[in-house]
Amino acid sequence: MEKYFLARVAVAEVAPARATQPDNIREHRWWTRAELAVTQETVYPVGLADLVAAVAEGRTPERPSVLTG
């Protein structure tokens, strides 16, 4: 099971080399909500774009969400 957390950070704070397992990171990028919603790339977990949009709009789930796929 993978766990995802919402974090608001400055671009300068993202440093893959400081990750606990940096050898597993092939690349990283920033996505706008609009880009995430319309991308043709495969994004896991399925439903992530909708959940990100809901949280950004202040609709935070009362309990952790389980996304499958």
All heavy atoms as TSV, in Angstrom:
chain	resi	resn	atom	element	x	y	z
A	1	MET	N	N	0.842	-1.176	0.000
A	1	MET	CA	C	0.000	0.000	0.000
A	1	MET	C	C	0.884	1.234	0.000
A	1	MET	O	O	1.857	1.308	0.723
A	1	MET	CB	C	-0.895	0.005	1.243
A	1	MET	CG	C	-1.707	1.271	1.333
A	1	MET	SD	S	-2.598	1.604	2.872
A	1	MET	CE	C	-3.387	0.084	3.225
A	2	GLU	N	N	0.556	2.176	-0.854
A	2	GLU	CA	C	1.256	3.448	-0.894
A	2	GLU	C	C	0.421	4.492	-0.187
A	2	GLU	O	O	-0.802	4.434	-0.209
A	2	GLU	CB	C	1.503	3.885	-2.330
A	2	GLU	CG	C	2.447	2.965	-3.073
A	2	GLU	CD	C	2.688	3.426	-4.492
A	2	GLU	OE1	O	2.103	4.436	-4.919
A	2	GLU	OE2	O	3.464	2.764	-5.180
A	3	LYS	N	N	1.079	5.436	0.434
A	3	LYS	CA	C	0.389	6.525	1.113
A	3	LYS	C	C	0.848	7.839	0.515
A	3	LYS	O	O	2.022	8.028	0.244
A	3	LYS	CB	C	0.681	6.500	2.609
A	3	LYS	CG	C	0.144	5.259	3.284
A	3	LYS	CD	C	0.427	5.274	4.760
A	3	LYS	CE	C	-0.118	3.992	5.380
A	3	LYS	NZ	N	0.081	3.976	6.821
A	4	TYR	N	N	-0.110	8.734	0.296
A	4	TYR	CA	C	0.165	10.051	-0.264
A	4	TYR	C	C	-0.293	11.095	0.744
A	4	TYR	O	O	-1.324	10.939	1.383
A	4	TYR	CB	C	-0.593	10.254	-1.585
A	4	TYR	CG	C	-0.179	9.275	-2.657
A	4	TYR	CD1	C	-0.710	8.004	-2.691
A	4	TYR	CD2	C	0.745	9.634	-3.619
A	4	TYR	CE1	C	-0.328	7.090	-3.667
A	4	TYR	CE2	C	1.122	8.745	-4.602
A	4	TYR	CZ	C	0.585	7.474	-4.625
A	4	TYR	OH	O	0.955	6.584	-5.587
A	5	PHE	N	N	0.470	12.152	0.870
A	5	PHE	CA	C	0.145	13.221	1.796
A	5	PHE	C	C	0.140	14.537	1.049
A	5	PHE	O	O	0.987	14.764	0.181
A	5	PHE	CB	C	1.177	13.282	2.931
A	5	PHE	CG	C	1.244	12.025	3.747
A	5	PHE	CD1	C	2.089	10.995	3.388
A	5	PHE	CD2	C	0.440	11.881	4.862
A	5	PHE	CE1	C	2.147	9.832	4.131
A	5	PHE	CE2	C	0.487	10.723	5.617
A	5	PHE	CZ	C	1.346	9.694	5.244
A	6	LEU	N	N	-0.786	15.397	1.397
A	6	LEU	CA	C	-0.817	16.729	0.833
A	6	LEU	C	C	0.178	17.582	1.610
A	6	LEU	O	O	0.153	17.624	2.829
A	6	LEU	CB	C	-2.214	17.348	0.955
A	6	LEU	CG	C	-2.323	18.803	0.538
A	6	LEU	CD1	C	-2.047	18.939	-0.956
A	6	LEU	CD2	C	-3.683	19.354	0.890
A	7	ALA	N	N	1.069	18.224	0.881
A	7	ALA	CA	C	2.044	19.113	1.510
A	7	ALA	C	C	2.181	20.346	0.637
A	7	ALA	O	O	2.221	20.247	-0.585
A	7	ALA	CB	C	3.393	18.425	1.645
A	8	ARG	N	N	2.224	21.470	1.265
A	8	ARG	CA	C	2.431	22.717	0.528
A	8	ARG	C	C	3.861	23.169	0.819
A	8	ARG	O	O	4.199	23.464	1.961
A	8	ARG	CB	C	1.418	23.757	0.965
A	8	ARG	CG	C	-0.003	23.324	0.651
A	8	ARG	CD	C	-1.012	24.352	1.153
A	8	ARG	NE	N	-2.344	23.820	1.165
A	8	ARG	CZ	C	-3.173	23.803	0.138
A	8	ARG	NH1	N	-2.788	24.287	-1.018
A	8	ARG	NH2	N	-4.384	23.305	0.248
A	9	VAL	N	N	4.685	23.167	-0.224
A	9	VAL	CA	C	6.092	23.507	-0.061
A	9	VAL	C	C	6.536	24.423	-1.194
A	9	VAL	O	O	5.944	24.446	-2.261
A	9	VAL	CB	C	6.992	22.243	-0.054
A	9	VAL	CG1	C	6.678	21.340	1.117
A	9	VAL	CG2	C	6.871	21.478	-1.361
A	10	ALA	N	N	7.608	25.132	-0.943
A	10	ALA	CA	C	8.212	25.967	-1.983
A	10	ALA	C	C	9.001	25.065	-2.925
A	10	ALA	O	O	9.537	24.034	-2.516
A	10	ALA	CB	C	9.136	27.002	-1.343
A	11	VAL	N	N	9.086	25.447	-4.179
A	11	VAL	CA	C	9.817	24.668	-5.177
A	11	VAL	C	C	11.232	24.362	-4.696
A	11	VAL	O	O	11.732	23.252	-4.859
A	11	VAL	CB	C	9.842	25.406	-6.531
A	11	VAL	CG1	C	10.740	24.709	-7.525
A	11	VAL	CG2	C	8.437	25.538	-7.087
A	12	ALA	N	N	11.872	25.318	-4.076
A	12	ALA	CA	C	13.255	25.144	-3.619
A	12	ALA	C	C	13.396	24.058	-2.556
A	12	ALA	O	O	14.489	23.536	-2.337
A	12	ALA	CB	C	13.794	26.466	-3.088
A	13	GLU	N	N	12.309	23.714	-1.887
A	13	GLU	CA	C	12.358	22.703	-0.833
A	13	GLU	C	C	12.370	21.275	-1.365
A	13	GLU	O	O	12.664	20.342	-0.632
A	13	GLU	CB	C	11.170	22.879	0.128
A	13	GLU	CG	C	11.212	24.158	0.919
A	13	GLU	CD	C	12.407	24.231	1.845
A	13	GLU	OE1	O	12.736	23.220	2.503
A	13	GLU	OE2	O	13.038	25.309	1.886
A	14	VAL	N	N	12.025	21.085	-2.633
A	14	VAL	CA	C	11.984	19.747	-3.210
A	14	VAL	C	C	13.384	19.397	-3.693
A	14	VAL	O	O	13.908	20.006	-4.616
A	14	VAL	CB	C	10.978	19.659	-4.372
A	14	VAL	CG1	C	10.988	18.278	-4.993
A	14	VAL	CG2	C	9.582	20.009	-3.866
A	15	ALA	N	N	13.985	18.406	-3.032
A	15	ALA	CA	C	15.354	18.001	-3.360
A	15	ALA	C	C	15.429	16.474	-3.365
A	15	ALA	O	O	15.664	15.858	-2.329
A	15	ALA	CB	C	16.333	18.591	-2.355
A	16	PRO	N	N	15.195	15.845	-4.514
A	16	PRO	CA	C	15.217	14.387	-4.574
A	16	PRO	C	C	16.493	13.765	-4.009
A	16	PRO	O	O	16.453	12.664	-3.464
A	16	PRO	CB	C	15.075	14.089	-6.070
A	16	PRO	CG	C	14.337	15.264	-6.603
A	16	PRO	CD	C	14.857	16.436	-5.808
A	17	ALA	N	N	17.607	14.440	-4.104
A	17	ALA	CA	C	18.861	13.896	-3.586
A	17	ALA	C	C	18.820	13.715	-2.070
A	17	ALA	O	O	19.577	12.917	-1.519
A	17	ALA	CB	C	20.031	14.803	-3.975
A	18	ARG	N	N	17.921	14.439	-1.386
A	18	ARG	CA	C	17.803	14.302	0.076
A	18	ARG	C	C	16.767	13.257	0.473
A	18	ARG	O	O	16.527	13.050	1.647
A	18	ARG	CB	C	17.426	15.644	0.698
A	18	ARG	CG	C	18.528	16.666	0.590
A	18	ARG	CD	C	18.290	17.889	1.479
A	18	ARG	NE	N	16.905	18.281	1.632
A	18	ARG	CZ	C	16.400	19.475	1.334
A	18	ARG	NH1	N	17.187	20.399	0.837
A	18	ARG	NH2	N	15.139	19.748	1.517
A	19	ALA	N	N	16.152	12.595	-0.493
A	19	ALA	CA	C	15.143	11.584	-0.193
A	19	ALA	C	C	15.794	10.385	0.500
A	19	ALA	O	O	17.003	10.161	0.375
A	19	ALA	CB	C	14.457	11.122	-1.477
A	20	THR	N	N	14.977	9.618	1.224
A	20	THR	CA	C	15.525	8.449	1.920
A	20	THR	C	C	15.975	7.369	0.956
A	20	THR	O	O	16.853	6.582	1.280
A	20	THR	CB	C	14.492	7.858	2.907
A	20	THR	OG1	O	13.305	7.543	2.184
A	20	THR	CG2	C	14.190	8.837	4.022
A	21	GLN	N	N	15.385	7.333	-0.240
A	21	GLN	CA	C	15.789	6.374	-1.266
A	21	GLN	C	C	15.917	7.100	-2.612
A	21	GLN	O	O	15.140	6.866	-3.537
A	21	GLN	CB	C	14.783	5.230	-1.367
A	21	GLN	CG	C	14.717	4.391	-0.105
A	21	GLN	CD	C	13.678	3.294	-0.208
A	21	GLN	OE1	O	12.643	3.467	-0.833
A	21	GLN	NE2	N	13.966	2.173	0.402
A	22	PRO	N	N	16.914	7.970	-2.741
A	22	PRO	CA	C	17.006	8.785	-3.949
A	22	PRO	C	C	17.237	7.978	-5.227
A	22	PRO	O	O	16.913	8.438	-6.315
A	22	PRO	CB	C	18.189	9.712	-3.670
A	22	PRO	CG	C	18.989	9.008	-2.629
A	22	PRO	CD	C	17.984	8.240	-1.807
A	23	ASP	N	N	17.761	6.774	-5.106
A	23	ASP	CA	C	18.018	5.962	-6.296
A	23	ASP	C	C	16.726	5.481	-6.958
A	23	ASP	O	O	16.730	5.071	-8.110
A	23	ASP	CB	C	18.903	4.763	-5.963
A	23	ASP	CG	C	18.340	3.908	-4.846
A	23	ASP	OD1	O	17.799	4.474	-3.875
A	23	ASP	OD2	O	18.438	2.671	-4.945
A	24	ASN	N	N	15.599	5.551	-6.244
A	24	ASN	CA	C	14.311	5.141	-6.799
A	24	ASN	C	C	13.592	6.276	-7.524
A	24	ASN	O	O	12.558	6.059	-8.130
A	24	ASN	CB	C	13.392	4.592	-5.713
A	24	ASN	CG	C	13.892	3.271	-5.166
A	24	ASN	OD1	O	14.603	2.542	-5.835
A	24	ASN	ND2	N	13.539	2.966	-3.938
A	25	ILE	N	N	14.111	7.469	-7.465
A	25	ILE	CA	C	13.469	8.631	-8.087
A	25	ILE	C	C	14.111	8.862	-9.445
A	25	ILE	O	O	15.284	9.194	-9.542
A	25	ILE	CB	C	13.609	9.885	-7.194
A	25	ILE	CG1	C	12.952	9.635	-5.847
A	25	ILE	CG2	C	12.999	11.100	-7.904
A	25	ILE	CD1	C	13.189	10.740	-4.840
A	26	ARG	N	N	13.323	8.649	-10.496
A	26	ARG	CA	C	13.835	8.864	-11.847
A	26	ARG	C	C	13.629	10.300	-12.291
A	26	ARG	O	O	14.406	10.840	-13.060
A	26	ARG	CB	C	13.181	7.899	-12.821
A	26	ARG	CG	C	13.669	6.471	-12.584
A	26	ARG	CD	C	13.087	5.535	-13.574
A	26	ARG	NE	N	11.811	5.096	-13.003
A	26	ARG	CZ	C	10.854	4.515	-13.697
A	26	ARG	NH1	N	10.985	4.320	-14.976
A	26	ARG	NH2	N	9.749	4.138	-13.109
A	27	GLU	N	N	12.531	10.917	-11.864
A	27	GLU	CA	C	12.285	12.321	-12.185
A	27	GLU	C	C	11.175	12.827	-11.282
A	27	GLU	O	O	10.472	12.056	-10.647
A	27	GLU	CB	C	11.918	12.521	-13.656
A	27	GLU	CG	C	10.507	12.110	-14.013
A	27	GLU	CD	C	10.170	12.406	-15.469
A	27	GLU	OE1	O	9.712	13.535	-15.751
A	27	GLU	OE2	O	10.365	11.515	-16.302
A	28	HIS	N	N	11.052	14.118	-11.209
A	28	HIS	CA	C	9.925	14.731	-10.508
A	28	HIS	C	C	9.522	15.958	-11.297
A	28	HIS	O	O	10.292	16.486	-12.084
A	28	HIS	CB	C	10.274	15.077	-9.051
A	28	HIS	CG	C	11.140	16.291	-8.909
A	28	HIS	ND1	N	12.505	16.258	-9.094
A	28	HIS	CD2	C	10.826	17.574	-8.626
A	28	HIS	CE1	C	12.994	17.470	-8.910
A	28	HIS	NE2	N	12.011	18.291	-8.620
A	29	ARG	N	N	8.291	16.353	-11.105
A	29	ARG	CA	C	7.801	17.565	-11.763
A	29	ARG	C	C	6.621	18.106	-10.985
A	29	ARG	O	O	6.000	17.398	-10.200
A	29	ARG	CB	C	7.411	17.315	-13.208
A	29	ARG	CG	C	6.204	16.386	-13.368
A	29	ARG	CD	C	5.699	16.356	-14.771
A	29	ARG	NE	N	4.910	17.553	-15.022
A	29	ARG	CZ	C	4.046	17.657	-15.997
A	29	ARG	NH1	N	3.857	16.652	-16.824
A	29	ARG	NH2	N	3.354	18.746	-16.177
A	30	TRP	N	N	6.306	19.357	-11.222
A	30	TRP	CA	C	5.145	19.996	-10.638
A	30	TRP	C	C	4.009	19.921	-11.649
A	30	TRP	O	O	4.211	20.120	-12.836
A	30	TRP	CB	C	5.439	21.465	-10.324
A	30	TRP	CG	C	6.464	21.631	-9.246
A	30	TRP	CD1	C	7.781	21.914	-9.423
A	30	TRP	CD2	C	6.255	21.524	-7.847
A	30	TRP	NE1	N	8.405	21.987	-8.206
A	30	TRP	CE2	C	7.493	21.754	-7.213
A	30	TRP	CE3	C	5.148	21.256	-7.058
A	30	TRP	CZ2	C	7.655	21.731	-5.833
A	30	TRP	CZ3	C	5.313	21.231	-5.683
A	30	TRP	CH2	C	6.544	21.466	-5.087
A	31	TRP	N	N	2.814	19.645	-11.177
A	31	TRP	CA	C	1.623	19.613	-12.019
A	31	TRP	C	C	0.651	20.652	-11.484
A	31	TRP	O	O	0.441	20.750	-10.274
A	31	TRP	CB	C	0.919	18.266	-11.911
A	31	TRP	CG	C	1.668	17.100	-12.412
A	31	TRP	CD1	C	2.753	16.504	-11.819
A	31	TRP	CD2	C	1.398	16.341	-13.586
A	31	TRP	NE1	N	3.157	15.432	-12.565
A	31	TRP	CE2	C	2.344	15.310	-13.657
A	31	TRP	CE3	C	0.444	16.449	-14.585
A	31	TRP	CZ2	C	2.354	14.387	-14.679
A	31	TRP	CZ3	C	0.459	15.514	-15.600
A	31	TRP	CH2	C	1.406	14.505	-15.651
A	32	THR	N	N	0.025	21.395	-12.375
A	32	THR	CA	C	-1.100	22.219	-11.949
A	32	THR	C	C	-2.309	21.277	-11.856
A	32	THR	O	O	-2.298	20.171	-12.423
A	32	THR	CB	C	-1.411	23.337	-12.963
A	32	THR	OG1	O	-1.840	22.740	-14.195
A	32	THR	CG2	C	-0.194	24.234	-13.195
A	33	ARG	N	N	-3.336	21.714	-11.165
A	33	ARG	CA	C	-4.545	20.880	-11.108
A	33	ARG	C	C	-5.117	20.661	-12.495
A	33	ARG	O	O	-5.563	19.569	-12.832
A	33	ARG	CB	C	-5.594	21.515	-10.196
A	33	ARG	CG	C	-5.250	21.346	-8.734
A	33	ARG	CD	C	-6.389	21.798	-7.867
A	33	ARG	NE	N	-6.473	23.252	-7.851
A	33	ARG	CZ	C	-7.564	23.936	-7.612
A	33	ARG	NH1	N	-8.705	23.319	-7.376
A	33	ARG	NH2	N	-7.557	25.246	-7.595
A	34	ALA	N	N	-5.078	21.701	-13.325
A	34	ALA	CA	C	-5.609	21.576	-14.690
A	34	ALA	C	C	-4.805	20.560	-15.499
A	34	ALA	O	O	-5.375	19.736	-16.214
A	34	ALA	CB	C	-5.595	22.935	-15.378
A	35	GLU	N	N	-3.489	20.593	-15.392
A	35	GLU	CA	C	-2.653	19.625	-16.106
A	35	GLU	C	C	-2.933	18.201	-15.643
A	35	GLU	O	O	-3.029	17.276	-16.447
A	35	GLU	CB	C	-1.165	19.928	-15.889
A	35	GLU	CG	C	-0.672	21.174	-16.565
A	35	GLU	CD	C	0.747	21.524	-16.155
A	35	GLU	OE1	O	1.161	21.213	-15.016
A	35	GLU	OE2	O	1.429	22.140	-16.982
A	36	LEU	N	N	-3.056	18.033	-14.347
A	36	LEU	CA	C	-3.313	16.702	-13.793
A	36	LEU	C	C	-4.659	16.165	-14.264
A	36	LEU	O	O	-4.795	14.983	-14.563
A	36	LEU	CB	C	-3.270	16.766	-12.262
A	36	LEU	CG	C	-3.262	15.455	-11.511
A	36	LEU	CD1	C	-2.105	14.566	-11.923
A	36	LEU	CD2	C	-3.221	15.724	-10.011
A	37	ALA	N	N	-5.639	17.038	-14.370
A	37	ALA	CA	C	-6.979	16.618	-14.766
A	37	ALA	C	C	-7.069	16.198	-16.228
A	37	ALA	O	O	-7.895	15.347	-16.571
A	37	ALA	CB	C	-7.983	17.733	-14.489
A	38	VAL	N	N	-6.227	16.762	-17.100
A	38	VAL	CA	C	-6.366	16.489	-18.533
A	38	VAL	C	C	-5.221	15.691	-19.146
A	38	VAL	O	O	-5.252	15.389	-20.330
A	38	VAL	CB	C	-6.557	17.796	-19.340
A	38	VAL	CG1	C	-7.803	18.537	-18.891
A	38	VAL	CG2	C	-5.317	18.680	-19.267
A	39	THR	N	N	-4.226	15.319	-18.358
A	39	THR	CA	C	-3.070	14.625	-18.929
A	39	THR	C	C	-3.458	13.291	-19.570
A	39	THR	O	O	-4.381	12.619	-19.111
A	39	THR	CB	C	-1.973	14.392	-17.876
A	39	THR	OG1	O	-0.839	13.823	-18.536
A	39	THR	CG2	C	-2.427	13.438	-16.778
A	40	GLN	N	N	-2.758	12.945	-20.606
A	40	GLN	CA	C	-2.923	11.641	-21.248
A	40	GLN	C	C	-1.913	10.640	-20.691
A	40	GLN	O	O	-1.931	9.471	-21.053
A	40	GLN	CB	C	-2.750	11.779	-22.769
A	40	GLN	CG	C	-3.824	12.639	-23.408
A	40	GLN	CD	C	-5.227	12.088	-23.191
A	40	GLN	OE1	O	-5.496	10.941	-23.511
A	40	GLN	NE2	N	-6.116	12.894	-22.639
A	41	GLU	N	N	-1.037	11.116	-19.801
A	41	GLU	CA	C	-0.078	10.226	-19.153
A	41	GLU	C	C	-0.795	9.380	-18.110
A	41	GLU	O	O	-1.839	9.770	-17.587
A	41	GLU	CB	C	1.036	11.027	-18.481
A	41	GLU	CG	C	1.919	11.768	-19.471
A	41	GLU	CD	C	3.066	12.468	-18.789
A	41	GLU	OE1	O	3.753	11.817	-17.975
A	41	GLU	OE2	O	3.265	13.655	-19.065
A	42	THR	N	N	-0.216	8.234	-17.799
A	42	THR	CA	C	-0.772	7.386	-16.763
A	42	THR	C	C	-0.384	7.957	-15.405
A	42	THR	O	O	0.799	8.159	-15.135
A	42	THR	CB	C	-0.239	5.944	-16.888
A	42	THR	OG1	O	-0.564	5.462	-18.194
A	42	THR	CG2	C	-0.851	5.038	-15.840
A	43	VAL	N	N	-1.375	8.241	-14.581
A	43	VAL	CA	C	-1.139	8.783	-13.242
A	43	VAL	C	C	-1.802	7.853	-12.238
A	43	VAL	O	O	-2.980	7.528	-12.356
A	43	VAL	CB	C	-1.717	10.212	-13.099
A	43	VAL	CG1	C	-1.535	10.728	-11.687
A	43	VAL	CG2	C	-1.080	11.152	-14.104
A	44	TYR	N	N	-1.024	7.410	-11.285
A	44	TYR	CA	C	-1.564	6.568	-10.207
A	44	TYR	C	C	-1.464	7.321	-8.906
A	44	TYR	O	O	-0.527	8.085	-8.722
A	44	TYR	CB	C	-0.777	5.258	-10.108
A	44	TYR	CG	C	-0.988	4.339	-11.265
A	44	TYR	CD1	C	-0.015	4.178	-12.231
A	44	TYR	CD2	C	-2.183	3.654	-11.413
A	44	TYR	CE1	C	-0.211	3.348	-13.311
A	44	TYR	CE2	C	-2.389	2.813	-12.493
A	44	TYR	CZ	C	-1.399	2.663	-13.438
A	44	TYR	OH	O	-1.602	1.836	-14.506
A	45	PRO	N	N	-2.373	7.089	-7.999
A	45	PRO	CA	C	-3.527	6.215	-8.103
A	45	PRO	C	C	-4.631	6.853	-8.943
A	45	PRO	O	O	-4.717	8.077	-9.042
A	45	PRO	CB	C	-3.985	6.016	-6.660
A	45	PRO	CG	C	-3.518	7.241	-5.952
A	45	PRO	CD	C	-2.247	7.668	-6.658
A	46	VAL	N	N	-5.451	5.994	-9.519
A	46	VAL	CA	C	-6.601	6.460	-10.283
A	46	VAL	C	C	-7.487	7.282	-9.340
A	46	VAL	O	O	-7.732	6.893	-8.211
A	46	VAL	CB	C	-7.381	5.259	-10.855
A	46	VAL	CG1	C	-8.679	5.709	-11.497
A	46	VAL	CG2	C	-6.523	4.495	-11.847
A	47	GLY	N	N	-7.934	8.439	-9.784
A	47	GLY	CA	C	-8.763	9.304	-8.951
A	47	GLY	C	C	-7.984	10.384	-8.220
A	47	GLY	O	O	-8.570	11.213	-7.528
A	48	LEU	N	N	-6.672	10.397	-8.388
A	48	LEU	CA	C	-5.847	11.380	-7.683
A	48	LEU	C	C	-6.211	12.810	-8.068
A	48	LEU	O	O	-6.315	13.679	-7.207
A	48	LEU	CB	C	-4.359	11.123	-7.952
A	48	LEU	CG	C	-3.391	12.072	-7.257
A	48	LEU	CD1	C	-3.516	11.960	-5.743
A	48	LEU	CD2	C	-1.963	11.807	-7.707
A	49	ALA	N	N	-6.433	13.062	-9.352
A	49	ALA	CA	C	-6.758	14.430	-9.794
A	49	ALA	C	C	-8.025	14.939	-9.124
A	49	ALA	O	O	-8.080	16.099	-8.685
A	49	ALA	CB	C	-6.910	14.470	-11.311
A	50	ASP	N	N	-9.042	14.100	-9.018
A	50	ASP	CA	C	-10.293	14.516	-8.378
A	50	ASP	C	C	-10.091	14.795	-6.891
A	50	ASP	O	O	-10.631	15.753	-6.347
A	50	ASP	CB	C	-11.375	13.454	-8.561
A	50	ASP	CG	C	-11.806	13.310	-10.020
A	50	ASP	OD1	O	-11.673	14.293	-10.784
A	50	ASP	OD2	O	-12.280	12.223	-10.381
A	51	LEU	N	N	-9.311	13.947	-6.233
A	51	LEU	CA	C	-9.063	14.146	-4.804
A	51	LEU	C	C	-8.257	15.422	-4.569
A	51	LEU	O	O	-8.573	16.201	-3.667
A	51	LEU	CB	C	-8.340	12.939	-4.208
A	51	LEU	CG	C	-8.040	13.027	-2.720
A	51	LEU	CD1	C	-9.322	13.209	-1.907
A	51	LEU	CD2	C	-7.283	11.790	-2.266
A	52	VAL	N	N	-7.249	15.669	-5.383
A	52	VAL	CA	C	-6.452	16.891	-5.250
A	52	VAL	C	C	-7.339	18.121	-5.436
A	52	VAL	O	O	-7.255	19.081	-4.677
A	52	VAL	CB	C	-5.279	16.891	-6.255
A	52	VAL	CG1	C	-4.633	18.268	-6.354
A	52	VAL	CG2	C	-4.251	15.853	-5.869
A	53	ALA	N	N	-8.202	18.089	-6.432
A	53	ALA	CA	C	-9.106	19.216	-6.679
A	53	ALA	C	C	-10.029	19.440	-5.488
A	53	ALA	O	O	-10.231	20.581	-5.055
A	53	ALA	CB	C	-9.920	18.974	-7.943
A	54	ALA	N	N	-10.582	18.371	-4.940
A	54	ALA	CA	C	-11.494	18.497	-3.797
A	54	ALA	C	C	-10.785	19.109	-2.595
A	54	ALA	O	O	-11.308	20.028	-1.953
A	54	ALA	CB	C	-12.067	17.129	-3.437
A	55	VAL	N	N	-9.593	18.628	-2.297
A	55	VAL	CA	C	-8.851	19.148	-1.142
A	55	VAL	C	C	-8.467	20.604	-1.367
A	55	VAL	O	O	-8.587	21.431	-0.461
A	55	VAL	CB	C	-7.610	18.270	-0.861
A	55	VAL	CG1	C	-6.706	18.911	0.180
A	55	VAL	CG2	C	-8.041	16.877	-0.401
A	56	ALA	N	N	-8.049	20.938	-2.576
A	56	ALA	CA	C	-7.685	22.325	-2.877
A	56	ALA	C	C	-8.867	23.273	-2.740
A	56	ALA	O	O	-8.698	24.447	-2.425
A	56	ALA	CB	C	-7.089	22.413	-4.284
A	57	GLU	N	N	-10.072	22.750	-2.960
A	57	GLU	CA	C	-11.290	23.548	-2.828
A	57	GLU	C	C	-11.846	23.535	-1.405
A	57	GLU	O	O	-12.920	24.057	-1.150
A	57	GLU	CB	C	-12.341	23.032	-3.807
A	57	GLU	CG	C	-11.953	23.244	-5.258
A	57	GLU	CD	C	-12.805	22.446	-6.228
A	57	GLU	OE1	O	-13.787	21.797	-5.795
A	57	GLU	OE2	O	-12.489	22.468	-7.434
A	58	GLY	N	N	-11.105	22.924	-0.480
A	58	GLY	CA	C	-11.514	22.908	0.916
A	58	GLY	C	C	-12.410	21.746	1.296
A	58	GLY	O	O	-12.935	21.710	2.396
A	59	ARG	N	N	-12.613	20.812	0.391
A	59	ARG	CA	C	-13.439	19.643	0.692
A	59	ARG	C	C	-12.544	18.485	1.120
A	59	ARG	O	O	-12.297	17.548	0.395
A	59	ARG	CB	C	-14.286	19.256	-0.531
A	59	ARG	CG	C	-15.296	20.329	-0.903
A	59	ARG	CD	C	-16.159	19.948	-2.086
A	59	ARG	NE	N	-15.392	20.095	-3.334
A	59	ARG	CZ	C	-15.181	19.120	-4.203
A	59	ARG	NH1	N	-15.654	17.912	-4.002
A	59	ARG	NH2	N	-14.491	19.345	-5.321
A	60	THR	N	N	-12.022	18.587	2.341
A	60	THR	CA	C	-11.121	17.574	2.877
A	60	THR	C	C	-11.922	16.383	3.385
A	60	THR	O	O	-12.883	16.559	4.138
A	60	THR	CB	C	-10.295	18.164	4.037
A	60	THR	OG1	O	-9.658	19.352	3.572
A	60	THR	CG2	C	-9.250	17.183	4.528
A	61	PRO	N	N	-11.534	15.173	2.983
A	61	PRO	CA	C	-12.255	13.986	3.462
A	61	PRO	C	C	-12.168	13.865	4.982
A	61	PRO	O	O	-11.155	14.218	5.584
A	61	PRO	CB	C	-11.517	12.819	2.797
A	61	PRO	CG	C	-10.744	13.422	1.679
A	61	PRO	CD	C	-10.456	14.831	2.068
A	62	GLU	N	N	-13.244	13.369	5.592
A	62	GLU	CA	C	-13.239	13.177	7.036
A	62	GLU	C	C	-12.303	12.049	7.454
A	62	GLU	O	O	-11.738	12.070	8.531
A	62	GLU	CB	C	-14.656	12.878	7.536
A	62	GLU	CG	C	-15.583	14.065	7.418
A	62	GLU	CD	C	-16.968	13.761	7.961
A	62	GLU	OE1	O	-17.103	12.869	8.816
A	62	GLU	OE2	O	-17.917	14.417	7.516
A	63	ARG	N	N	-12.175	11.051	6.567
A	63	ARG	CA	C	-11.281	9.910	6.834
A	63	ARG	C	C	-10.360	9.748	5.625
A	63	ARG	O	O	-10.669	10.248	4.550
A	63	ARG	CB	C	-12.095	8.639	7.038
A	63	ARG	CG	C	-13.019	8.726	8.237
A	63	ARG	CD	C	-13.698	7.431	8.539
A	63	ARG	NE	N	-14.099	6.727	7.309
A	63	ARG	CZ	C	-15.134	5.922	7.212
A	63	ARG	NH1	N	-15.872	5.685	8.251
A	63	ARG	NH2	N	-15.432	5.321	6.087
A	64	PRO	N	N	-9.263	9.038	5.807
A	64	PRO	CA	C	-8.374	8.803	4.663
A	64	PRO	C	C	-9.145	8.174	3.488
A	64	PRO	O	O	-10.036	7.364	3.691
A	64	PRO	CB	C	-7.334	7.828	5.197
A	64	PRO	CG	C	-7.301	8.103	6.670
A	64	PRO	CD	C	-8.736	8.433	7.028
A	65	SER	N	N	-8.815	8.584	2.294
A	65	SER	CA	C	-9.443	8.051	1.095
A	65	SER	C	C	-8.644	6.861	0.582
A	65	SER	O	O	-7.415	6.871	0.619
A	65	SER	CB	C	-9.490	9.113	-0.008
A	65	SER	OG	O	-10.287	10.178	0.386
A	66	VAL	N	N	-9.332	5.860	0.107
A	66	VAL	CA	C	-8.680	4.708	-0.500
A	66	VAL	C	C	-8.908	4.785	-1.998
A	66	VAL	O	O	-10.047	4.740	-2.458
A	66	VAL	CB	C	-9.234	3.381	0.065
A	66	VAL	CG1	C	-8.596	2.192	-0.641
A	66	VAL	CG2	C	-9.018	3.306	1.571
A	67	LEU	N	N	-7.826	4.961	-2.730
A	67	LEU	CA	C	-7.894	5.034	-4.186
A	67	LEU	C	C	-7.318	3.741	-4.738
A	67	LEU	O	O	-6.292	3.281	-4.299
A	67	LEU	CB	C	-7.091	6.232	-4.705
A	67	LEU	CG	C	-7.479	7.586	-4.123
A	67	LEU	CD1	C	-6.559	8.669	-4.652
A	67	LEU	CD2	C	-8.917	7.917	-4.453
A	68	THR	N	N	-7.987	3.149	-5.697
A	68	THR	CA	C	-7.526	1.883	-6.249
A	68	THR	C	C	-7.186	2.043	-7.711
A	68	THR	O	O	-7.580	2.994	-8.362
A	68	THR	CB	C	-8.596	0.797	-6.094
A	68	THR	OG1	O	-9.766	1.213	-6.803
A	68	THR	CG2	C	-8.932	0.550	-4.655
A	69	GLY	N	N	-6.488	1.054	-8.230
A	69	GLY	CA	C	-6.222	1.054	-9.666
A	69	GLY	C	C	-4.847	1.227	-10.015
A	69	GLY	O	O	-3.929	1.733	-9.981
